[in-house]
């Protein structure tokens, strides 16, 4: 079957998008669909390239039994040409991605807010960087709801 490819994008790729990536990967694995999906995450900016996710993001995931070895990277032209879906966290990500995609010939990716899929209609997944553990937990719960709904729609 045709592979579906999904990239999850946030500003710096150390808080929201690695959580979303790890959550989606776990859902896909639990559903035995890992052969159908290639999942990655990336940043709009180049601030944190090569860094591990924020320690609070890692401990939030660990509390839910999820590990990740992701290192932050910036989104590339190839991402727009190879991924089927690029899902981002907020309007400023969406603006930046649409602007970047306009400079790419044959952009294949459908660029959307991950929150579009939230059954609870929380469109924006706020950056928890300046927040506390509870804010990371909120991001996790939003990502889980959205990724489940997204997977139901596209598997």
Secondary structure as a PSIPRED ss2 file (coil, helix, strand):
# PSIPRED VFORMAT (PSIPRED V4.0)

   1 X C   1.000  0.000  0.000
   2 X C   1.000  0.000  0.000
   3 X C   1.000  0.000  0.000
   4 X E   0.000  0.000  1.000
   5 X E   0.000  0.000  1.000
   6 X E   0.000  0.000  1.000
   7 X E   0.000  0.000  1.000
   8 X E   0.000  0.000  1.000
   9 X E   0.000  0.000  1.000
  10 X E   0.000  0.000  1.000
  11 X C   1.000  0.000  0.000
  12 X C   1.000  0.000  0.000
  13 X C   1.000  0.000  0.000
  14 X C   1.000  0.000  0.000
  15 X C   1.000  0.000  0.000
  16 X H   0.000  1.000  0.000
  17 X H   0.000  1.000  0.000
  18 X H   0.000  1.000  0.000
  19 X H   0.000  1.000  0.000
  20 X H   0.000  1.000  0.000
  21 X H   0.000  1.000  0.000
  22 X H   0.000  1.000  0.000
  23 X H   0.000  1.000  0.000
  24 X H   0.000  1.000  0.000
  25 X H   0.000  1.000  0.000
  26 X H   0.000  1.000  0.000
  27 X H   0.000  1.000  0.000
  28 X H   0.000  1.000  0.000
  29 X H   0.000  1.000  0.000
  30 X H   0.000  1.000  0.000
  31 X C   1.000  0.000  0.000
  32 X C   1.000  0.000  0.000
  33 X C   1.000  0.000  0.000
  34 X H   0.000  1.000  0.000
  35 X H   0.000  1.000  0.000
  36 X H   0.000  1.000  0.000
  37 X E   0.000  0.000  1.000
  38 X E   0.000  0.000  1.000
  39 X E   0.000  0.000  1.000
  40 X E   0.000  0.000  1.000
  41 X E   0.000  0.000  1.000
  42 X E   0.000  0.000  1.000
  43 X E   0.000  0.000  1.000
  44 X C   1.000  0.000  0.000
  45 X C   1.000  0.000  0.000
  46 X C   1.000  0.000  0.000
  47 X C   1.000  0.000  0.000
  48 X C   1.000  0.000  0.000
  49 X C   1.000  0.000  0.000
  50 X C   1.000  0.000  0.000
  51 X C   1.000  0.000  0.000
  52 X E   0.000  0.000  1.000
  53 X C   1.000  0.000  0.000
  54 X C   1.000  0.000  0.000
  55 X H   0.000  1.000  0.000
  56 X H   0.000  1.000  0.000
  57 X H   0.000  1.000  0.000
  58 X H   0.000  1.000  0.000
  59 X H   0.000  1.000  0.000
  60 X H   0.000  1.000  0.000
  61 X H   0.000  1.000  0.000
  62 X H   0.000  1.000  0.000
  63 X H   0.000  1.000  0.000
  64 X C   1.000  0.000  0.000
  65 X C   1.000  0.000  0.000
  66 X C   1.000  0.000  0.000
  67 X C   1.000  0.000  0.000
  68 X C   1.000  0.000  0.000
  69 X C   1.000  0.000  0.000
  70 X C   1.000  0.000  0.000
  71 X E   0.000  0.000  1.000
  72 X C   1.000  0.000  0.000
  73 X C   1.000  0.000  0.000
  74 X E   0.000  0.000  1.000
  75 X C   1.000  0.000  0.000
  76 X C   1.000  0.000  0.000
  77 X H   0.000  1.000  0.000
  78 X H   0.000  1.000  0.000
  79 X H   0.000  1.000  0.000
  80 X H   0.000  1.000  0.000
  81 X H   0.000  1.000  0.000
  82 X H   0.000  1.000  0.000
  83 X C   1.000  0.000  0.000
  84 X C   1.000  0.000  0.000
  85 X E   0.000  0.000  1.000
  86 X E   0.000  0.000  1.000
  87 X E   0.000  0.000  1.000
  88 X E   0.000  0.000  1.000
  89 X C   1.000  0.000  0.000
  90 X C   1.000  0.000  0.000
  91 X H   0.000  1.000  0.000
  92 X H   0.000  1.000  0.000
  93 X H   0.000  1.000  0.000
  94 X H   0.000  1.000  0.000
  95 X H   0.000  1.000  0.000
  96 X H   0.000  1.000  0.000
  97 X H   0.000  1.000  0.000
  98 X H   0.000  1.000  0.000
  99 X H   0.000  1.000  0.000
 100 X H   0.000  1.000  0.000
 101 X H   0.000  1.000  0.000
 102 X C   1.000  0.000  0.000
 103 X C   1.000  0.000  0.000
 104 X C   1.000  0.000  0.000
 105 X C   1.000  0.000  0.000
 106 X C   1.000  0.000  0.000
 107 X C   1.000  0.000  0.000
 108 X C   1.000  0.000  0.000
 109 X C   1.000  0.000  0.000
 110 X E   0.000  0.000  1.000
 111 X E   0.000  0.000  1.000
 112 X E   0.000  0.000  1.000
 113 X E   0.000  0.000  1.000
 114 X H   0.000  1.000  0.000
 115 X H   0.000  1.000  0.000
 116 X H   0.000  1.000  0.000
 117 X H   0.000  1.000  0.000
 118 X C   1.000  0.000  0.000
 119 X C   1.000  0.000  0.000
 120 X C   1.000  0.000  0.000
 121 X C   1.000  0.000  0.000
 122 X C   1.000  0.000  0.000
 123 X C   1.000  0.000  0.000
 124 X C   1.000  0.000  0.000
 125 X C   1.000  0.000  0.000
 126 X C   1.000  0.000  0.000
 127 X C   1.000  0.000  0.000
 128 X C   1.000  0.000  0.000
 129 X C   1.000  0.000  0.000
 130 X C   1.000  0.000  0.000
 131 X C   1.000  0.000  0.000
 132 X C   1.000  0.000  0.000
 133 X H   0.000  1.000  0.000
 134 X H   0.000  1.000  0.000
 135 X H   0.000  1.000  0.000
 136 X H   0.000  1.000  0.000
 137 X H   0.000  1.000  0.000
 138 X H   0.000  1.000  0.000
 139 X H   0.000  1.000  0.000
 140 X H   0.000  1.000  0.000
 141 X H   0.000  1.000  0.000
 142 X H   0.000  1.000  0.000
 143 X H   0.000  1.000  0.000
 144 X H   0.000  1.000  0.000
 145 X H   0.000  1.000  0.000
 146 X H   0.000  1.000  0.000
 147 X H   0.000  1.000  0.000
 148 X H   0.000  1.000  0.000
 149 X H   0.000  1.000  0.000
 150 X H   0.000  1.000  0.000
 151 X H   0.000  1.000  0.000
 152 X H   0.000  1.000  0.000
 153 X H   0.000  1.000  0.000
 154 X H   0.000  1.000  0.000
 155 X C   1.000  0.000  0.000
